[in-house]
Amino acid sequence: MTICILGRQPAIGLAELEALYGADTVRPVEKNAALVDAEVDFVRLGGSQKSGEVLTTIAGSDPQKALLWLQKNISDIAGNVDGKLKLGVSIYGATMSVAKLNANVLSLKKVLRERGQSVRVVPNTELELSSAQTHHNNLTDERGCEIMIVRDGGSLIIARATDVQDIDAYRKRDQERPHRDTFVGMLPPKLAQTIVNLAAADKLEGVVLDPFCGTGVVLQEAALMRYEVYGTDLEEKMVRYSRDNLNWLQDLQRLHVAKYYETADATDHTWRKPIDIVACEGYLGHPFSSEPSKEALLETIQTSNVIMKKFLANIGDQLTPGTRLCIAAPAWFVRGHIHHLPVSLKLNELGYERISFRHAKNEQLIYRRADQVVGRELLVLKKK
């Protein structure tokens, strides 16, 4: 059994896990986590920060009970490590002072040292070690050991971390690629991964089409998942940016990418076949940095809605029934109200079914920071 520690917006991570592994295999756990009864391909996940192998579950919600269990079992869990073992503990959802946690970790270190193991402790400044701490201290490597204690109602799950998001790799793919464009939007690679996963579900091969490819972030992440990629954009410059960025990624990763590009208007273009998966960030409209006037907001909503409606009508005639799409569409947070694209309420009329998730509500699938005016609403659709 695998436990995933979800990201800042846990509903998006839950929907991603459900899309990939099925609703019956996923069970949400208190404090932004999920149990998954499947073999998890962590590297492709955008909505989970860490994952771990479940070791045991004990009754009660006091983490001291879990730490006492660990004192008896840490030698077996850590195994025999050549050289120095790096040890850390994270507590999710349960209550304990950081000072008491650090004291308990030192007790675990003492147990390991008594059997002759050299140990370096990663000290806690909070109950949860951050992904950066786990990654930079190599706690998921053979010489690392991070224990995760996760409250699950009236019990505690004890797991050993096996994977953590590679924040350095994300930064490189985001900031070091040849072309970026702040005006068209800076789609985070983690979100691009999630968009591909929500669209692909259990389809692990085929062609991923991004009809609004921009600088190619979605195409990059799809290529890393070994899909063929097909990018089109209204602007020739964006198509060139995507091509250059994909070539850079191909060289960086020493990977062969089957790729195809066209300069095309998504509202009237005829794409070449096959189209197996559609994953994209649609036109987001004006990138408001502060709350707009009523008139400016209405104009942007109308323009974005026309483009999205024409696009969906156009591509719908070209898709095989059952084809899945995930489109990051704009949603505006202005004066305490969320403004959605009007077309999102008329998807059925355009020949689409909006997919619902058991473990996440569709209204929760909006990616944004607290201070952003324009969020990205993830529309997960199926062609009828």
C-alpha positions as CSV (number, residue, x, y, z in Angstrom):
1,M,0.0,0.0,0.0
2,T,1.3,3.4,-0.9
3,I,0.6,6.7,0.8
4,C,0.8,10.0,-1.1
5,I,1.3,13.3,0.6
6,L,-0.7,15.7,-1.6
7,G,0.2,19.2,-2.7
8,R,-1.1,22.7,-1.8
9,Q,-4.5,22.0,-3.4
10,P,-5.2,18.4,-2.3
11,A,-8.4,18.0,-4.4
12,I,-6.4,18.3,-7.5
13,G,-4.0,15.6,-6.4
14,L,-6.9,13.3,-5.5
15,A,-8.5,13.8,-8.9
16,E,-5.2,13.0,-10.5
17,L,-4.7,9.8,-8.5
18,E,-8.3,8.8,-9.2
19,A,-7.9,9.4,-12.9
20,L,-4.7,7.3,-13.1
21,Y,-5.6,4.4,-10.7
22,G,-9.3,4.4,-10.3
23,A,-11.6,5.6,-7.6
24,D,-11.8,2.2,-5.8
25,T,-8.0,2.1,-5.3
26,V,-7.8,5.6,-3.7
27,R,-8.8,6.6,-0.2
28,P,-8.4,10.1,1.1
29,V,-6.7,10.4,4.5
30,E,-6.9,13.3,6.9
31,K,-4.4,16.1,6.5
32,N,-3.9,16.2,2.7
33,A,-2.9,12.6,2.0
34,A,-4.3,9.5,0.2
35,L,-3.8,5.8,0.4
36,V,-3.4,4.1,-3.0
37,D,-3.8,0.4,-3.5
38,A,-1.8,0.3,-6.7
39,E,1.7,0.5,-8.0
40,V,2.2,4.3,-8.2
41,D,4.4,5.8,-10.9
42,F,5.4,8.8,-8.7
43,V,7.6,10.5,-11.2
44,R,4.6,11.4,-13.4
45,L,2.5,12.9,-10.6
46,G,2.2,16.6,-10.4
47,G,-0.3,16.8,-7.4
48,S,1.6,14.7,-4.9
49,Q,4.7,16.0,-3.0
50,K,5.9,12.7,-1.5
51,S,5.0,9.0,-1.4
52,G,5.9,6.2,0.9
53,E,5.4,2.5,1.6
54,V,3.0,1.9,4.5
55,L,4.7,-0.1,7.2
56,T,1.9,-0.4,9.7
57,T,-1.2,1.3,11.3
58,I,-1.6,1.7,15.0
59,A,-4.7,2.7,17.0
60,G,-4.8,6.2,18.6
61,S,-4.0,9.7,17.5
62,D,-1.1,10.5,19.8
63,P,2.1,10.4,17.6
64,Q,4.1,9.4,20.7
65,K,2.7,5.9,20.3
66,A,4.0,5.8,16.8
67,L,7.4,7.0,17.9
68,L,7.6,4.3,20.6
69,W,6.7,1.7,18.0
70,L,9.5,3.1,15.9
71,Q,12.1,2.8,18.7
72,K,11.4,-0.9,18.7
73,N,11.5,-1.3,14.9
74,I,13.8,1.4,13.5
75,S,16.7,-1.0,13.2
76,D,14.7,-3.3,10.9
77,I,13.2,-0.4,9.0
78,A,16.6,1.3,8.3
79,G,18.4,-1.9,7.5
80,N,22.2,-2.1,7.2
81,V,23.6,1.0,5.5
82,D,27.2,1.4,4.5
83,G,28.4,4.8,5.7
84,K,26.2,7.4,7.4
85,L,22.5,7.1,7.4
86,K,20.4,10.3,7.2
87,L,17.3,10.1,9.3
88,G,14.2,12.3,9.4
89,V,10.6,12.1,10.7
90,S,7.5,14.0,9.5
91,I,4.2,14.1,11.3
92,Y,1.0,15.0,9.3
93,G,-2.2,15.8,11.0
94,A,-1.3,14.9,14.6
95,T,-0.2,17.2,17.4
96,M,3.2,17.3,19.1
97,S,5.7,20.1,19.8
98,V,8.6,20.3,17.4
99,A,11.0,20.2,20.4
100,K,9.5,16.9,21.5
101,L,9.6,15.5,18.0
102,N,13.3,16.3,17.7
103,A,14.0,14.7,21.1
104,N,12.2,11.5,19.9
105,V,14.3,11.5,16.6
106,L,17.4,11.7,18.7
107,S,16.2,8.7,20.6
108,L,15.8,6.8,17.3
109,K,19.4,7.9,16.4
110,K,20.6,6.5,19.7
111,V,19.0,3.1,19.0
112,L,20.7,2.9,15.6
113,R,24.1,4.0,17.0
114,E,24.0,1.3,19.6
115,R,23.9,-1.2,16.9
116,G,26.9,0.5,15.2
117,Q,25.2,2.6,12.6
118,S,26.5,6.1,11.9
119,V,23.5,8.5,11.8
120,R,22.9,12.1,10.9
121,V,19.5,13.5,11.9
122,V,17.7,16.1,9.7
123,P,16.2,18.4,12.4
124,N,12.6,19.6,12.2
125,T,11.7,23.2,12.3
126,E,8.1,22.1,11.7
127,L,6.4,18.8,12.2
128,E,6.6,18.1,8.5
129,L,9.9,18.0,6.7
130,S,9.4,20.0,3.5
131,S,9.8,18.4,0.0
132,A,13.0,20.5,-0.3
133,Q,14.4,19.0,2.9
134,T,13.6,15.5,1.9
135,H,15.0,16.0,-1.6
136,H,18.2,17.9,-0.7
137,N,19.0,15.5,2.2
138,N,18.5,12.5,-0.1
139,L,16.1,10.9,2.4
140,T,14.6,8.6,-0.2
141,D,17.9,7.2,-1.3
142,E,19.5,4.0,0.0
143,R,21.4,6.0,2.7
144,G,18.3,7.9,3.7
145,C,15.3,7.2,5.9
146,E,12.3,9.5,6.4
147,I,9.5,8.1,8.5
148,M,6.1,9.6,7.9
149,I,3.5,9.5,10.6
150,V,0.0,10.4,9.2
151,R,-3.1,10.7,11.2
152,D,-6.1,8.8,9.8
153,G,-9.0,9.6,12.0
154,G,-8.5,7.6,15.1
155,S,-5.4,5.8,14.0
156,L,-1.9,6.6,12.8
157,I,-0.3,5.4,9.6
158,I,3.4,4.8,9.7
159,A,5.2,4.8,6.3
160,R,8.7,5.1,5.0
161,A,9.2,7.8,2.3
162,T,10.2,6.3,-1.1
163,D,9.7,9.2,-3.5
164,V,9.7,13.0,-3.4
165,Q,9.2,15.6,-6.0
166,D,12.5,16.6,-7.7
167,I,12.3,20.4,-7.2
168,D,15.6,20.9,-9.0
169,A,14.4,19.1,-12.1
170,Y,11.2,21.2,-12.1
171,R,13.2,24.4,-11.7
172,K,15.4,23.4,-14.6
173,R,12.5,22.6,-16.9
174,D,10.8,25.8,-16.0
175,Q,13.6,28.3,-15.8
176,E,16.5,27.0,-17.9
177,R,14.7,26.1,-21.1
178,P,15.5,28.3,-24.1
179,H,12.2,30.2,-24.2
180,R,9.8,31.5,-21.7
181,D,7.0,34.1,-22.1
182,T,5.5,35.8,-19.0
183,F,2.7,37.4,-21.0
184,V,1.1,34.2,-22.2
185,G,1.3,32.8,-18.7
186,M,3.8,30.7,-16.8
187,L,2.3,27.2,-16.6
188,P,4.0,25.3,-13.8
189,P,5.5,22.0,-15.0
190,K,3.7,20.2,-12.0
191,L,0.4,21.5,-13.2
192,A,1.2,20.5,-16.8
193,Q,1.8,17.0,-15.5
194,T,-1.6,16.9,-13.8
195,I,-3.3,18.2,-16.9
196,V,-1.8,15.4,-19.0
197,N,-2.7,12.8,-16.3
198,L,-6.3,14.0,-16.0
199,A,-6.7,13.8,-19.8
200,A,-4.8,10.5,-20.3
201,A,-6.2,8.5,-17.3
202,D,-5.2,4.9,-18.0
203,K,-4.1,5.5,-21.6
204,L,-0.4,5.1,-21.3
205,E,0.6,5.6,-24.9
206,G,-0.6,7.5,-27.9
207,V,-0.6,11.1,-29.2
208,V,-1.1,14.1,-26.9
209,L,-2.4,17.1,-28.7
210,D,-2.0,20.6,-27.2
211,P,-3.9,23.0,-29.5
212,F,-2.7,26.1,-27.6
213,C,0.9,24.9,-27.1
214,G,2.5,28.2,-26.2
215,T,6.0,27.6,-25.1
216,G,5.4,23.9,-24.9
217,V,5.2,23.1,-21.2
218,V,2.4,20.6,-21.6
219,L,4.2,19.0,-24.5
220,Q,7.4,18.7,-22.4
221,E,5.7,16.9,-19.6
222,A,3.8,14.6,-22.0
223,A,7.1,13.8,-23.8
224,L,8.7,12.9,-20.5
225,M,5.8,10.4,-20.0
226,R,6.8,8.9,-23.3
227,Y,3.8,10.1,-25.3
228,E,4.0,11.3,-28.8
229,V,3.3,15.0,-28.8
230,Y,1.5,17.3,-31.3
231,G,1.5,21.1,-30.7
232,T,-0.3,23.8,-32.5
233,D,-0.6,27.5,-31.8
234,L,-2.0,30.6,-33.5
235,E,1.4,32.4,-33.3
236,E,4.3,31.1,-35.3
237,K,6.6,32.4,-32.6
238,M,5.0,30.1,-30.0
239,V,5.3,27.1,-32.3
240,R,9.0,27.9,-32.7
241,Y,9.4,28.3,-28.9
242,S,7.8,24.9,-28.4
243,R,10.0,23.3,-30.9
244,D,13.2,24.8,-29.4
245,N,12.1,23.9,-25.9
246,L,11.3,20.3,-26.9
247,N,14.6,19.9,-28.7
248,W,16.4,21.2,-25.6
249,L,14.5,18.8,-23.4
250,Q,15.3,15.9,-25.7
251,D,19.1,16.7,-25.5
252,L,18.9,17.2,-21.7
253,Q,17.1,13.9,-21.0
254,R,18.8,12.0,-23.9
255,L,15.4,11.0,-25.0
256,H,13.7,10.5,-28.4
257,V,10.5,12.5,-28.7
258,A,8.0,11.8,-31.6
259,K,6.8,15.3,-32.1
260,Y,4.9,17.4,-34.7
261,Y,4.0,21.1,-34.8
262,E,1.8,23.4,-36.9
263,T,0.9,27.1,-36.8
264,A,-2.9,27.0,-36.6
265,D,-6.0,28.6,-35.2
266,A,-7.6,26.2,-32.8
267,T,-11.1,27.6,-33.6
268,D,-11.1,26.4,-37.3
269,H,-8.1,24.1,-37.8
270,T,-8.3,20.5,-39.0
271,W,-5.7,18.4,-37.1
272,R,-4.1,15.3,-38.5
273,K,-5.1,12.0,-37.0
274,P,-4.8,10.3,-34.6
275,I,-5.7,12.4,-31.7
276,D,-5.7,10.1,-28.6
277,I,-5.5,12.7,-25.8
278,V,-6.2,16.5,-25.7
279,A,-4.3,18.3,-22.9
280,C,-3.9,22.1,-22.9
281,E,-4.1,25.4,-21.2
282,G,-6.7,27.4,-23.2
283,Y,-6.7,31.1,-23.8
284,L,-6.7,32.8,-20.4
285,G,-7.5,36.3,-21.5
286,H,-5.9,39.4,-20.0
287,P,-3.4,38.6,-17.3
288,F,-4.9,40.8,-14.6
289,S,-2.4,41.5,-11.8
290,S,-5.1,43.3,-9.7
291,E,-8.9,43.2,-9.7
292,P,-10.2,44.6,-12.9
293,S,-13.2,46.9,-13.5
294,K,-16.5,45.3,-14.2
295,E,-16.3,46.4,-17.8
296,A,-12.7,45.0,-18.3
297,L,-13.7,41.7,-16.7
298,L,-16.8,41.3,-18.8
299,E,-14.9,42.0,-22.0
300,T,-12.2,39.5,-21.1
301,I,-14.8,36.8,-20.2
302,Q,-16.7,37.3,-23.4
303,T,-13.5,37.1,-25.6
304,S,-12.2,34.0,-23.8
305,N,-15.7,32.4,-23.9
306,V,-16.0,32.9,-27.7
307,I,-12.6,31.3,-28.3
308,M,-13.2,28.4,-26.0
309,K,-16.7,27.7,-27.5
310,K,-15.4,27.8,-31.1
311,F,-12.5,25.6,-30.2
312,L,-14.7,23.0,-28.5
313,A,-17.2,22.9,-31.4
314,N,-14.3,22.6,-33.9
315,I,-12.3,19.9,-32.3
316,G,-15.4,18.0,-31.2
317,D,-16.2,17.0,-34.8
318,Q,-12.7,15.6,-35.1
319,L,-12.6,13.4,-32.0
320,T,-13.6,9.8,-31.6
321,P,-16.3,9.3,-29.0
322,G,-14.7,8.5,-25.6
323,T,-11.6,10.7,-26.2
324,R,-10.7,12.5,-23.0
325,L,-9.7,16.2,-22.8
326,C,-8.3,18.3,-19.9
327,I,-8.4,22.0,-20.5
328,A,-7.1,24.6,-18.1
329,A,-9.7,27.3,-18.6
330,P,-9.7,30.7,-16.9
331,A,-11.8,31.4,-13.8
332,W,-11.7,34.9,-12.3
333,F,-11.7,35.7,-8.6
334,V,-13.0,39.3,-8.3
335,R,-14.5,40.9,-5.3
336,G,-15.2,37.7,-3.5
337,H,-16.9,36.0,-6.4
338,I,-15.7,33.3,-8.9
339,H,-16.5,34.0,-12.5
340,H,-16.5,30.9,-14.7
341,L,-16.5,30.7,-18.5
342,P,-20.2,30.6,-19.5
343,V,-19.4,27.8,-22.0
344,S,-18.5,25.5,-19.0
345,L,-22.2,25.3,-18.2
346,K,-23.1,24.2,-21.8
347,L,-20.6,21.4,-22.4
348,N,-23.4,18.9,-22.9
349,E,-24.8,20.9,-25.8
350,L,-21.4,20.9,-27.5
351,G,-21.2,17.1,-27.3
352,Y,-19.1,16.6,-24.2
353,E,-19.6,15.0,-20.8
354,R,-17.8,16.6,-17.9
355,I,-16.2,13.9,-15.9
356,S,-16.9,13.9,-12.2
357,F,-14.6,12.4,-9.5
358,R,-15.6,10.5,-6.4
359,H,-12.9,12.0,-4.2
360,A,-12.8,15.6,-5.5
361,K,-15.6,18.0,-6.5
362,N,-15.3,19.8,-9.8
363,E,-15.6,23.2,-8.2
364,Q,-12.4,22.4,-6.2
365,L,-10.4,21.8,-9.4
366,I,-9.2,25.4,-9.8
367,Y,-5.5,25.9,-9.6
368,R,-4.5,29.3,-8.1
369,R,-2.5,31.1,-5.5
370,A,-4.4,33.0,-2.9
371,D,-3.5,36.4,-4.4
372,Q,-4.2,35.5,-8.1
373,V,-7.1,37.1,-10.0
374,V,-7.0,34.6,-12.8
375,G,-7.1,30.9,-11.8
376,R,-7.0,27.8,-14.0
377,E,-10.2,25.7,-13.9
378,L,-9.4,22.2,-14.9
379,L,-12.2,21.0,-17.2
380,V,-11.9,17.2,-17.6
381,L,-14.2,16.1,-20.5
382,K,-15.1,13.1,-22.6
383,K,-16.3,13.4,-26.1
384,K,-19.8,11.8,-26.3
